[in-house]
Amino acid sequence: ISPDACGQTLNYSDERLQGKKGVILLHPDLWKKDRITIAYTVAHESVHAFKQHGDERTPEQEIEADELAVEWLSEHFPTKDLLRVCFYLGKHFKKKA
């Protein structure tokens, strides 16, 4: 995991998984961050695994992961705080029309 990333998902196409569906790797420093950043990162990476996004992700897949992460966590955290974390982490959240 690169030092500037909080998490990464390895997908079924990665040879290191040898038949497994996917693995989510979380940066060790993630656990030093606040609860909402931890929850958002785990949810965002879980969307990639759940949707089986490939290793080469499109901007649309990143937007989908952002939107679903916010949706999944909106019962637990205020939406404005989730959007703040989303933007802070450099995500590309697209507001629904």
C-alpha positions as a Python dict, from the first residue, in 0.01 Angstrom:
ca = {
    (1, 'I'): (0, 0, 0),
    (2, 'S'): (137, 337, -91),
    (3, 'P'): (201, 578, 199),
    (4, 'D'): (-68, 819, 78),
    (5, 'A'): (-339, 550, 50),
    (6, 'C'): (-558, 435, 339),
    (7, 'G'): (-665, 112, 177),
    (8, 'Q'): (-652, -103, -132),
    (9, 'T'): (-857, -393, -266),
    (10, 'L'): (-696, -683, -448),
    (11, 'N'): (-945, -846, -681),
    (12, 'Y'): (-999, -1198, -803),
    (13, 'S'): (-778, -1132, -1106),
    (14, 'D'): (-469, -1073, -890),
    (15, 'E'): (-247, -1383, -905),
    (16, 'R'): (-157, -1342, -536),
    (17, 'L'): (-512, -1443, -441),
    (18, 'Q'): (-502, -1784, -611),
    (19, 'G'): (-875, -1852, -639),
    (20, 'K'): (-999, -1619, -367),
    (21, 'K'): (-1252, -1347, -455),
    (22, 'G'): (-1071, -1047, -307),
    (23, 'V'): (-870, -912, -19),
    (24, 'I'): (-890, -567, 134),
    (25, 'L'): (-559, -429, 256),
    (26, 'L'): (-567, -143, 504),
    (27, 'H'): (-271, 79, 578),
    (28, 'P'): (-148, 29, 938),
    (29, 'D'): (-166, 406, 999),
    (30, 'L'): (-539, 402, 918),
    (31, 'W'): (-611, 287, 1275),
    (32, 'K'): (-459, 613, 1408),
    (33, 'K'): (-725, 817, 1228),
    (34, 'D'): (-1071, 916, 1349),
    (35, 'R'): (-1362, 668, 1346),
    (36, 'I'): (-1538, 820, 1047),
    (37, 'T'): (-1223, 803, 830),
    (38, 'I'): (-1171, 439, 930),
    (39, 'A'): (-1535, 350, 861),
    (40, 'Y'): (-1541, 536, 530),
    (41, 'T'): (-1218, 372, 408),
    (42, 'V'): (-1338, 23, 500),
    (43, 'A'): (-1677, 86, 336),
    (44, 'H'): (-1518, 233, 20),
    (45, 'E'): (-1284, -63, -24),
    (46, 'S'): (-1568, -305, 59),
    (47, 'V'): (-1771, -161, -229),
    (48, 'H'): (-1485, -237, -468),
    (49, 'A'): (-1476, -598, -343),
    (50, 'F'): (-1857, -634, -339),
    (51, 'K'): (-1893, -496, -693),
    (52, 'Q'): (-1586, -690, -813),
    (53, 'H'): (-1427, -381, -963),
    (54, 'G'): (-1113, -473, -1148),
    (55, 'D'): (-761, -376, -1047),
    (56, 'E'): (-759, -95, -1306),
    (57, 'R'): (-1049, 111, -1175),
    (58, 'T'): (-1238, 361, -1383),
    (59, 'P'): (-1345, 702, -1251),
    (60, 'E'): (-1704, 573, -1264),
    (61, 'Q'): (-1614, 282, -1032),
    (62, 'E'): (-1451, 523, -788),
    (63, 'I'): (-1763, 740, -792),
    (64, 'E'): (-1979, 431, -733),
    (65, 'A'): (-1760, 328, -438),
    (66, 'D'): (-1781, 679, -292),
    (67, 'E'): (-2159, 697, -330),
    (68, 'L'): (-2225, 353, -184),
    (69, 'A'): (-1984, 409, 105),
    (70, 'V'): (-2169, 729, 197),
    (71, 'E'): (-2506, 554, 157),
    (72, 'W'): (-2404, 255, 371),
    (73, 'L'): (-2267, 477, 648),
    (74, 'S'): (-2531, 751, 645),
    (75, 'E'): (-2728, 581, 924),
    (76, 'H'): (-2422, 596, 1148),
    (77, 'F'): (-2260, 931, 1067),
    (78, 'P'): (-2394, 1269, 951),
    (79, 'T'): (-2386, 1290, 571),
    (80, 'K'): (-2200, 1624, 577),
    (81, 'D'): (-1920, 1462, 779),
    (82, 'L'): (-1903, 1167, 540),
    (83, 'L'): (-1878, 1404, 243),
    (84, 'R'): (-1601, 1596, 423),
    (85, 'V'): (-1403, 1272, 464),
    (86, 'C'): (-1479, 1176, 105),
    (87, 'F'): (-1340, 1505, -27),
    (88, 'Y'): (-1049, 1506, 219),
    (89, 'L'): (-937, 1163, 98),
    (90, 'G'): (-943, 1290, -261),
    (91, 'K'): (-1247, 1093, -365),
    (92, 'H'): (-1466, 1203, -653),
    (93, 'F'): (-1814, 1200, -506),
    (94, 'K'): (-2080, 1290, -760),
    (95, 'K'): (-2397, 1436, -611),
    (96, 'K'): (-2708, 1266, -747),
    (97, 'A'): (-2943, 1491, -943),
}
